[in-house]
Amino acid sequence: MPDEPNYTLGHGDQLVDAFGLRGVGHEAQFVVPYLRSGMSVLDCGCGPGTITVGLAGCVSPGRVVGIDISGHQFDIGRKLALQKGIATIDFREGDVTNLEFEDGSFDVVFAHGVLYHLADPSAALTEMCRVLVEGGLLGIRDADESGSLVGPADELVQRGCSAVVEAWRLNGTDPFFGRRQLGLVRRAGCEPLHFSASYDNYTRGAQTRGLAEFIAELLQQPHMCDPLVESGWTDPEELQRMRDAIVAWGAAEDAFYCRARCETVARKRFSP
């Protein structure tokens, strides 16, 4: 297994289950119009692989590979692929900053919610572009927390959401990465074709309750809380008040959370 970086959200069962609800229809809709039957696709940081299965459906019978640094999640994707009769998917443990594939191995490289969790997203983009064929397509979607919306939110709820963002920053990653996509993609050797922003919307009771429980659980984890306390950003007593406030917020009838995402489709430049 590859060495695992400090992934701020961890790989707990609750997170894996939440990621298992993702699909190509929302998380990859910005790149779907560019996909064609027979294309080969690499899904970087694929998690449970539900988006990967959707991508495979778009390019069938093309070859699709999903990689993630934490391979224990793959059973979800493998079962879904079996249910849908898709036999062209291969899930592998792998590190997006050090891909095992040869130059020009894929027509499309995709990554959802990956680059803003990395200390060096440029290294990952360089690798992703390296394994693309000339003229191949790169599709990435990442958060930019400055555009996220939460309501109705009192000071403690807002503070709790800010605590998660601050933990990312203290962990050496960029919670505002989305706005940087275009420049880094160009420097990696690809020419942008499309750039847009959209939202992941948690607007129903079950969604907000589940999200609130997830955030409250995060704010109990040592890898999240210790840096916040050690830096003086907060203290254990305030963390408990944040958790209580967030759980109460999630149960409120009119609670909502909208996470801002930036998305880019780019084409690998041809050699001179």
PEMO-V546865 format. One record per pair of residues at least 6 apart in sequence whose ideal C-beta (glycine too) atoms are under 6 Angstrom apart, sorted by the first residue. I is the first residue (numbers start at 1). J is the second residue. Records with the same first field share a line. If there is no record, write none. Layout:
I: J + J
//
This chain:
1: 93
2: 69 + 95
4: 69
6: 171
7: 117
8: 167 + 168 + 171
9: 15
11: 70
14: 214
16: 48 + 73
19: 47 + 48
20: 48 + 50 + 76
22: 50 + 51
23: 50 + 54
24: 51 + 54 + 55
27: 51 + 112
28: 51
30: 263
31: 139 + 265
32: 58
34: 137 + 265
35: 58 + 59
38: 62
39: 59 + 62 + 107 + 108
40: 62 + 63 + 106 + 107
41: 55 + 59 + 64 + 108
42: 65 + 106 + 109
43: 52 + 66 + 110
44: 67 + 96 + 111 + 114
45: 68 + 96 + 111 + 114
46: 52 + 66 + 68
47: 68 + 73
48: 73 + 76 + 77
49: 66 + 74 + 77 + 91
51: 112
52: 66 + 77
53: 77 + 80 + 81
55: 64
56: 64 + 86 + 88 + 89
61: 88
63: 88
64: 88 + 89
65: 90
66: 91
67: 92 + 94
69: 95
71: 93
74: 91
77: 91
81: 89
94: 100
96: 124
97: 123 + 124 + 127
99: 127 + 131
101: 131
103: 130
104: 133
105: 131
106: 131 + 132
107: 133 + 136
108: 137
109: 128 + 132 + 138
110: 139
111: 140
112: 141
115: 121 + 142 + 177
116: 142 + 143 + 174 + 177
117: 173
118: 124
119: 172 + 173
122: 184
125: 184 + 188
126: 188
129: 188 + 189 + 190 + 268
132: 268
134: 268 + 270
136: 268
137: 267
138: 190 + 266
139: 265
140: 264
141: 261 + 263
142: 177 + 178
143: 178 + 259 + 261
144: 176 + 178 + 179 + 260 + 262
145: 165 + 175
146: 176
147: 260
148: 259 + 260
149: 258
150: 161 + 257
151: 256
156: 241 + 242 + 245
157: 245 + 246 + 249
159: 242
160: 242 + 246
163: 228
165: 175
166: 233
167: 224 + 228
168: 175
170: 227
178: 262
181: 262 + 264
182: 192 + 195
185: 192 + 264 + 266
189: 269
190: 266 + 268
191: 266 + 267 + 269
192: 264 + 266
193: 265 + 266 + 267
194: 265
195: 264
196: 263
197: 262
198: 261
199: 258
200: 259
201: 258
202: 208 + 211 + 257
203: 256
208: 250 + 255
209: 250 + 251
211: 257
212: 246 + 247 + 249 + 250
215: 246
216: 243 + 246 + 247
218: 224
219: 239 + 242 + 243
225: 239
228: 234
249: 255
//
